[in-house]
Amino acid sequence: MRIRNFSIIAHIDHGKTTLTDCFLRLTNAITANEVRVMDSNPIERERGITIKLAPVCLRYFDPQSQQEYILNLIDTPGHVDFSYEVSRSLAACEGVVLVVDASQGLQAQTLSHYQLAHSLGLTIIPVVNKIDLPSADVDKTVLEVMELTGLPEDQVICVSAKSGINTEAVLQAIVQRVPPPKVFPATEGKALLISSHYDQHRGAVALIRVFEGSFTAGCTVLLLGSQTVFHPSEVGVFVPKMQPQAALNAGEVGYCVTSLKDVRGLLVGDTLTTSPVKEKVAPLVGYQPPTPMVYLEIYPVESDEFELLKESLEKLVLRDAALQHTPAHSNALGSGFRVGFLGILHAEIVLERLEREYDLNLIATAPSVHYKVQTTDGAWLMVTAPSQFPDPSQIKQVLEPIAVVSLITPVAYQHECLELVRRNRGTFISAQPIAGQQQLTIKMPLAELITDFHDRLKSATSGFASLDYSVGEFSPADVVLVSIMLNKDPIEVLSFLTVRPQSESRARKMVEKLKDILPKQMFEVAIQAAIGGKIIARETLKAYRKDVTAKLYGGDVTRRKKLLAKQAKGKKRMKQFGSISINQQTFLQLLKQ
């Protein structure tokens, strides 16, 4: 069988998509002046990152064997937020092209993707890219790759995807080294759901790798995980545009137009089958439902845009099954939604799409993680926002998610990395030298990781360190709700969850920030932070002073004293009965800092 299924894996910005474009041009799938055709979203093109995997079927004529091969390439995301999609795309392949930037060397996600590919038993073709850059250290990078993979030097291919230097050698290596797909004799079709997207006219489209049998238009297909049944209106391959064909047979990668109105029934990693007896079908290994890791509450700046926000989120969910949202309400910001994301980058992209594609002005609260809270009656709650946190008297224990972090750094910056980890409640597990650098394995609360840890790591190591992480276990933590109050009125949207040792410092920063940003009132405003009934931080916003004696032009001093006493009495009454109204711009300033 002259079919080769492979994927390209790399750290962010190591040239994975540029190499994909090069392959498309070499096989005449696109013209010479087309770039990033696999990135369908404008944000992907602008940021230069891949956020959604995409397959393409290439026809390559090998000059050595004088035969034509079908190369099914799956372009994968590089960011850790989308690592589950990467794992499912690798499960659909027999080989991978491991791309390493010659100017940056091995990075954390390079190592993570390599270990995943190696554990799946895939054939690995190492490629050193960007060899024509002035900062490239080709020899050093080749040695690093050889040490990592254990392959000899003659199997490491040095290329420049941007200028096309030696890129055809990679296609020849794929033909020669990657084994053809194993085809099992079967009468019923069985396939892996790699990904999905939504077509406005034809509904949900499933991207599949067929392992057994075949799939044709009109056949009855069952998704084992979601128990969804559909009849494909069309099957075919990407070239890179959708090209219909009579059937998708074992070993092929393509698409299946389901005509379903919602992609939420198409769960990445699910098993498709045409068998009428579902009990006899063993699901393909590795299926997991997508799990949100980071939660934000989003509100429209204009309250009358709530319905538009609701419709926009529902449309995005049709295209992104990993997105989860529930209604939320704030006394300060009105109606909105609590949205779960795979990570911070996923959240940034979704918010940007809402603002650009649907012309919405949004306010987003600070990100939070999901805590497991056991109450005194033994029940377990999943808490994703401060407003859901129960009264302290009802809490038996709180568990927070823990991330296992793989951090790669030059040896010279190892101390700075460990110090940064220590300050963020991290625990050092092990250190291992790898390709002239140190791979540090640490455990750290996810809540510490999702804020500005990555930025501080880059700053502490002059940009040389990189990290990759996965979330597995939950660990007990002394988590408390810090309530922010203005004149004793709680402002729910500014309240936050944190561990007790950090509560006072974070509370002080918040009340100081509020003091600087809030406009002055005609009366003093008490800005307080509290845990339960205990005040842990306070600032006082002084009253705006109006000169009530300006109209005096003479007379006895008692007149002046009388006016000032009257003003003091009025301010005391205002302080007692007055309420603070915070405008939207103030909230925007608070939540963006």
VENVEN-V74220 format. One record per pair of residues at least 24 apart in sequence whose ideal C-beta (glycine too) atoms are under 8 Angstrom apart, sorted by the first residue. I is the first residue (numbers start at 1). J is the second residue. If there is no record, write none. Layout:
i;j
I;J
I;J
This chain:
i;j
1;180
1;181
1;183
1;251
2;67
2;68
2;69
2;70
2;180
3;69
3;70
3;72
3;180
3;181
3;251
3;252
4;69
4;70
4;71
4;72
4;94
4;95
4;174
4;175
4;178
4;180
5;72
5;74
5;92
5;93
5;94
5;95
5;178
5;181
5;209
5;251
5;253
6;71
6;72
6;73
6;74
6;93
6;94
6;95
6;96
6;97
6;125
6;174
6;178
7;73
7;74
7;75
7;76
7;89
7;90
7;92
7;93
7;95
7;96
7;97
8;73
8;75
8;76
8;96
8;97
8;99
9;76
9;78
9;86
9;90
9;96
9;97
9;98
9;99
9;110
9;113
9;114
9;117
10;78
10;98
10;99
10;100
10;101
10;109
10;110
10;113
11;78
11;100
11;101
11;104
11;107
11;108
11;109
11;110
11;466
12;49
12;78
12;79
12;109
13;48
13;49
13;78
13;101
14;78
14;99
14;100
14;101
14;104
14;107
14;110
14;129
14;130
15;99
15;101
15;129
15;130
15;161
15;162
16;50
16;75
16;76
16;78
16;99
17;48
17;50
17;75
18;129
18;161
18;162
19;97
19;99
19;127
19;129
19;159
19;161
19;167
19;170
20;56
20;73
20;75
21;161
22;161
22;164
22;167
23;58
23;71
23;73
23;167
23;170
23;171
24;56
24;58
24;240
25;164
26;60
26;167
26;168
26;171
27;58
27;59
27;60
27;71
27;171
29;56
29;58
29;239
29;240
30;240
37;240
38;75
38;240
40;197
41;353
42;356
43;349
43;352
43;353
43;356
49;77
49;78
49;79
50;75
50;76
50;77
50;78
51;77
51;79
51;82
51;345
51;346
51;349
52;77
52;82
52;85
52;195
52;197
53;77
53;82
53;85
53;86
53;89
53;194
53;195
53;207
54;195
54;207
54;238
54;240
55;194
55;207
55;237
55;238
55;253
55;254
55;255
56;238
56;239
56;240
57;237
57;238
57;239
57;243
57;253
57;254
60;171
60;175
62;171
62;172
62;175
64;172
64;176
65;175
69;175
70;252
71;171
71;174
71;175
72;237
72;252
72;253
74;194
74;253
78;109
79;109
79;343
79;345
80;109
80;112
80;343
80;468
80;469
81;341
81;342
81;343
81;344
81;345
81;346
82;342
82;346
83;112
83;468
83;470
84;268
84;269
84;288
84;290
84;342
85;194
85;195
85;268
86;113
86;116
87;116
87;286
88;192
88;193
88;194
88;195
88;268
88;269
88;286
89;194
89;195
90;116
90;117
90;120
90;122
91;120
91;192
91;209
91;269
91;284
91;285
91;286
92;192
92;194
92;209
92;253
93;122
94;122
94;123
94;178
94;179
94;180
94;181
95;122
95;123
95;124
95;125
95;174
95;177
95;178
95;179
96;122
96;123
96;124
96;125
97;125
97;127
97;170
97;174
98;124
98;125
98;126
98;127
98;145
98;149
99;127
99;129
100;126
100;127
100;128
100;129
100;141
100;144
100;145
101;129
101;130
101;141
102;128
102;129
102;130
102;131
102;133
102;136
102;137
102;138
102;141
102;158
103;130
103;133
103;135
103;136
103;137
105;137
105;140
105;141
105;144
105;435
105;436
105;437
106;141
106;144
106;145
106;148
106;408
106;434
106;435
106;437
107;408
107;466
108;406
108;407
108;408
108;466
108;467
108;468
109;466
109;468
111;148
111;406
111;408
111;434
111;439
111;468
112;406
112;468
114;148
114;149
123;177
123;178
123;179
124;149
124;151
125;155
125;157
125;170
125;173
125;174
125;177
125;178
126;151
126;155
126;156
126;157
127;156
127;157
127;158
127;159
127;170
128;156
128;157
128;158
128;159
129;159
129;160
129;161
130;160
130;161
130;162
131;158
131;159
131;160
131;165
132;160
132;162
132;163
132;165
140;436
143;435
143;436
144;435
144;436
145;435
147;434
147;435
148;434
148;435
180;251
181;250
181;251
182;251
183;212
183;250
183;251
184;211
184;212
184;250
186;212
186;213
186;250
187;213
188;212
188;213
188;273
188;274
188;275
188;281
189;213
189;214
189;215
189;219
189;221
189;272
189;273
189;274
189;275
190;271
190;272
190;273
190;274
190;275
190;281
190;284
191;215
191;248
191;271
191;272
191;273
192;269
192;270
192;271
192;272
192;284
193;223
193;266
193;267
193;268
193;269
193;270
193;271
193;272
194;253
194;268
195;268
196;263
196;266
196;268
196;321
197;263
197;319
198;263
198;318
198;319
199;257
202;233
202;234
202;257
202;259
203;257
203;258
203;259
203;260
203;261
204;258
204;259
204;260
204;261
204;262
204;263
204;265
204;266
204;318
205;242
205;255
205;256
205;257
205;258
206;255
206;256
206;258
206;266
206;272
207;253
207;254
207;255
208;248
208;253
208;254
208;255
208;256
208;272
209;252
209;253
210;248
210;249
210;250
210;251
210;252
210;253
210;254
211;250
211;251
211;284
212;250
213;249
213;250
213;274
214;247
214;248
214;249
214;250
215;247
215;248
215;256
215;272
215;274
216;246
216;247
216;248
219;274
220;274
220;276
221;256
221;258
221;272
221;273
221;274
222;272
222;273
222;274
222;275
222;278
223;265
223;266
223;267
223;270
223;271
223;272
224;270
224;271
224;272
224;273
224;278
224;281
224;283
225;267
225;269
225;270
225;271
225;283
225;287
225;289
226;265
226;266
226;267
226;270
228;260
228;265
228;266
230;258
230;259
230;260
231;259
232;256
232;257
232;258
232;259
233;257
233;258
233;259
261;318
262;317
262;318
263;317
263;318
263;319
263;320
263;321
264;317
264;318
264;321
266;321
267;321
268;321
268;322
290;321
290;322
290;342
292;322
292;324
292;340
292;341
292;342
292;370
293;340
293;341
293;342
293;343
293;369
293;370
293;401
293;446
293;450
293;471
294;340
294;341
294;342
294;343
294;344
294;346
294;347
294;367
294;368
294;369
294;450
295;338
295;339
295;340
295;341
295;367
295;368
295;369
295;370
295;384
295;385
296;338
296;339
296;341
296;347
296;351
296;364
296;365
296;366
296;367
296;368
297;328
297;330
297;336
297;337
297;338
297;339
297;364
297;365
297;385
297;493
298;336
298;337
298;339
298;351
298;354
298;362
298;363
298;364
298;365
299;328
299;330
299;333
299;334
299;335
299;336
299;362
299;363
299;364
300;334
300;336
300;360
300;361
300;362
300;363
301;361
301;362
301;363
301;584
301;588
302;361
303;334
303;335
305;360
305;361
306;334
306;335
306;336
308;358
308;360
309;336
309;337
309;354
309;358
309;360
309;362
310;337
312;354
312;357
312;358
312;360
313;337
313;339
313;354
315;358
316;350
316;353
316;354
320;350
322;346
323;350
328;385
328;387
330;492
330;493
331;492
332;491
332;492
332;493
332;582
332;587
333;363
333;493
333;587
336;363
338;384
338;385
340;370
340;384
343;450
344;450
363;584
363;587
363;588
363;591
364;591
365;493
365;591
366;496
366;591
367;450
367;451
368;447
368;496
368;497
369;400
369;401
369;445
369;446
369;447
369;450
370;401
371;398
371;399
371;400
371;401
371;477
371;479
371;497
372;398
372;399
372;474
373;397
373;398
373;399
374;398
374;399
383;497
386;481
386;492
386;495
386;496
386;497
387;492
387;495
389;481
389;497
392;480
392;481
392;531
392;532
397;476
398;476
398;477
398;478
398;479
399;474
399;475
399;476
399;477
400;445
400;446
400;447
400;474
400;475
400;477
400;479
400;499
401;445
401;446
401;447
401;471
401;473
401;474
402;443
402;444
402;445
402;446
402;471
402;472
402;473
402;474
402;475
403;443
403;444
403;445
403;446
403;449
403;469
403;470
403;471
404;429
404;441
404;442
404;443
404;469
404;470
404;471
404;472
405;440
405;441
405;442
405;443
405;444
405;449
405;467
405;468
405;469
406;439
406;440
406;441
406;467
406;468
406;469
407;439
407;440
407;441
407;442
407;457
407;465
407;466
407;467
408;434
408;437
408;438
408;439
408;440
408;465
408;466
408;467
409;437
409;438
409;440
409;461
409;464
409;465
409;466
410;436
410;437
410;438
410;461
410;464
410;465
411;436
411;437
411;438
413;460
413;461
413;462
413;464
413;465
414;438
414;440
416;460
416;461
417;457
417;460
417;461
417;465
419;460
420;453
420;456
420;457
420;460
424;448
424;449
424;453
425;499
444;469
445;475
445;477
445;499
446;471
447;497
447;498
480;531
481;531
482;506
482;507
482;510
482;529
482;530
482;531
482;536
483;529
483;530
483;531
484;510
484;511
484;514
484;527
484;528
484;529
485;526
485;527
485;528
485;529
485;530
486;514
486;518
486;525
486;526
486;527
486;528
486;580
486;582
487;525
487;526
487;575
487;578
487;579
487;580
488;526
488;528
489;579
489;580
491;582
493;587
494;590
500;531
503;531
503;536
504;536
504;537
507;536
507;537
508;537
510;537
511;537
511;538
511;539
512;539
513;590
513;593
514;539
514;541
514;590
515;539
515;540
515;541
517;586
517;589
517;590
518;580
518;582
518;586
519;583
519;586
520;544
521;574
521;578
521;580
522;546
522;571
522;574
522;578
523;571
523;574
523;575
523;578
524;571
524;575
525;580
543;571
